[in-house]
């Protein structure tokens, strides 16, 4: 039986810095953009989410879906200011994902499961 953890908070304001993800089931994945870190190494993989279209994706789930299954690399999903209304699911096969909010007072993840 696959265990699942669903982000069940009505609203989650991301603090500046990062929060580790839990492993949960989700959709198919795609390739992600690789950037160099401040030391010139390619050991940091980063996907930028921007609601206004100025990032790699416009939703957090799209960014998560781009992370390859079983990747040994840490993927940082940088979330620009905005309100993202979506249920977020992370596959068990994607254990190295960090969600990083750009501004705690302006970056909000929220969803509602009520009928």
C-alpha positions in Angstrom: 0.0 0.0 0.0 1.4 3.4 -1.0 1.5 5.9 1.8 0.4 9.4 0.9 0.6 12.7 2.5 -1.6 15.6 1.2 -0.8 19.1 2.0 -4.0 19.7 3.9 -3.6 23.2 5.4 -6.1 25.7 4.1 -3.3 28.3 3.8 0.4 27.9 4.0 2.6 31.0 3.9 6.1 30.1 2.9 8.8 31.6 5.0 12.0 33.0 3.5 14.3 30.0 3.2 13.1 26.5 2.6 10.8 23.8 3.8 11.4 20.1 3.1 8.7 18.2 1.2 7.0 15.0 2.2 6.8 12.1 -0.3 3.4 11.6 -1.9 2.0 10.2 -5.1 1.2 12.4 -8.1 1.4 12.7 -11.9 4.0 12.0 -14.5 7.2 14.0 -14.5 9.2 15.9 -17.1 12.7 17.3 -17.3 13.8 20.3 -15.3 16.1 23.3 -15.8 19.6 23.0 -14.4 21.4 26.2 -13.2 24.8 26.8 -11.7 25.1 27.7 -8.1 27.3 30.5 -6.7 30.3 28.1 -6.8 29.9 27.3 -10.5 28.8 23.7 -9.9 25.8 22.0 -11.4 24.8 20.3 -8.2 21.9 22.6 -7.5 18.8 22.1 -9.6 16.3 25.0 -9.6 12.8 25.5 -11.0 11.2 29.0 -10.7 7.4 29.3 -10.2 5.8 32.7 -11.0 2.1 33.2 -11.2 2.5 36.0 -13.8 4.4 33.8 -16.2 8.0 35.1 -15.7 9.3 31.8 -14.3 9.8 28.3 -15.6 6.2 27.4 -14.6 3.1 29.2 -13.4 2.0 26.6 -10.8 3.9 24.8 -8.0 2.5 21.4 -9.2 3.9 22.0 -12.7 7.3 22.5 -11.2 7.0 19.4 -9.0 6.0 17.4 -12.1 9.1 18.5 -13.9 11.4 16.8 -11.3 12.5 13.4 -12.7 11.6 10.3 -10.7 14.4 8.8 -8.6 16.7 11.7 -9.2 19.6 11.7 -6.7 19.8 15.6 -6.9 18.1 18.1 -4.7 15.7 20.2 -6.7 14.9 23.7 -5.3 11.5 25.0 -6.4 11.7 28.7 -5.9 8.2 30.3 -5.6 7.8 34.0 -6.4 5.3 36.2 -4.6 1.7 35.4 -5.3 -1.3 33.3 -4.2 -1.2 29.8 -5.7 -4.6 28.0 -5.3 -3.8 24.3 -6.0 -3.5 21.0 -4.2 0.1 20.0 -4.2 1.1 16.3 -4.6 4.6 15.0 -4.6 5.5 11.4 -5.7 7.3 9.1 -3.3 9.8 8.8 -6.1 10.8 12.4 -5.7 12.3 12.6 -2.2 14.7 15.5 -2.8 12.5 18.5 -3.3 12.7 21.8 -1.4 10.0 24.4 -1.7 11.5 27.9 -1.2 9.3 31.0 -0.9 10.7 34.3 -2.1 8.8 36.4 0.4 6.9 35.0 3.4 4.5 37.9 3.5 3.6 37.7 -0.2 3.8 34.0 -1.1 0.8 31.8 -0.2 -0.1 28.3 -1.1 -3.8 27.4 -0.6 -6.5 25.1 -1.6 -10.0 24.0 -0.6 -11.3 20.4 -0.8 -14.9 21.2 0.3 -17.7 20.4 -2.1 
